[in-house]
Amino acid sequence: MEGGGGGEKRTMKMCCICNQRRPALKRPKTLQQICRECFYEVFEEEIHRVIIDNNLFKRGERIAIGASGGKDSTVLAYVMSELNRRHNYGLDLFLLSVDEGITGYRDDSLETVKRNEIQYGLPLKVVSYKDLYGWTMDEIVKMIGLKNNCTFCGVFRRQALDRGAALLKVDKLVTGHNADDIAETVLLNILRGDIARLSRCTSIITGEDGPIPRCKPFKYTYEKEIVMHTSRNWTTFQLNAYIHRMLTVGLLGSS
Ligand SMILES: Nc1ncnc2c1ncn2[C@@H]1O[C@H](COP(=O)(O)OP(=O)(O)OP(=O)(O)O)[C@@H](O)[C@H]1O
């Protein structure tokens, strides 16, 4: 584009993919300056490539999406239903949520999952700690205090997801674990000196010898890009409500 006065020439930077629209962001993964539309497109098609290159699914399979109502699994639910339709995978998709019984946290995020059920037309199954184990997480914390409660919760949730997947009679469970989560797990396993887990924790499919294999289609996806992708479907209100929830339970720093 020609600049105004002085006869000097200024070039307006364009999206490096379509070269038609102004860039709206710099991709954390590639540092490319691209427009929003191209970002959604390349983000989703990269997940498609991961699914195809790793043979994650077979036509006709029933797949449960572990849906917590958080950013990762909300974007995962959208991307899975979109790619299933766009590339005709032929999968039967379900949303599976575990209600741990944490007041002010999971009850709020389950509202997001219920919205996704309607938005994406995916059947939702909710399994609760109360129904499965007779205790909510709030009741467990009252008994044992805050120390070690995450360990209990993690073990219970894992089992609850398996129980829910069995009720839905699915072939596989997909979760929203992303590249940052996996890097964190690798570091933890190094610090713990847990060689067995260290070799397993980076696999894109785990639990093939257990009741339900688990897949991580976001294994190569940066958390920052998942946050950027939420703008495709989340309103500012939903984003603010999510941040508020995270601050309430101390999963985000307030500074
Ligand atoms: N209560 C739950 N019900 C169903 N699936 C869950 C639940 N909690 C976690 N998961 C699954 O495990 C993945 C990783 O969970 P984690 O607790 O690490 O949350 P996260 O990284 O914040 O992800 P999200 O943003 O989706 O909550 C989630 O993306 C989701 O697929």
The ligand as an ORCA input file, in Angstrom:
! r2SCAN-3c Opt
* xyz 0 1
  N     -14.178    -33.986     35.348
  C     -13.796    -34.420     34.168
  N     -14.689    -35.033     33.345
  C     -14.312    -35.491     32.126
  N     -13.069    -35.394     31.635
  C     -12.142    -34.807     32.397
  C     -12.448    -34.285     33.694
  N     -11.334    -33.740     34.218
  C     -10.364    -33.901     33.281
  N     -10.840    -34.534     32.192
  C     -10.127    -34.863     30.941
  O      -8.724    -34.899     31.194
  C      -8.061    -33.841     30.449
  C      -6.934    -33.225     31.261
  O      -7.468    -32.813     32.486
  P      -6.790    -31.726     33.442
  O      -7.397    -31.870     34.776
  O      -5.322    -31.799     33.268
  O      -7.430    -30.406     32.904
  P      -6.951    -29.268     31.940
  O      -5.574    -29.498     31.376
  O      -7.253    -27.989     32.606
  O      -8.023    -29.528     30.752
  P      -9.420    -28.819     30.597
  O      -9.062    -27.404     30.193
  O     -10.111    -29.590     29.516
  O     -10.105    -28.914     31.937
  C      -9.177    -32.841     30.117
  O      -8.876    -32.085     28.964
  C     -10.356    -33.763     29.900
  O     -10.344    -34.334     28.612
*
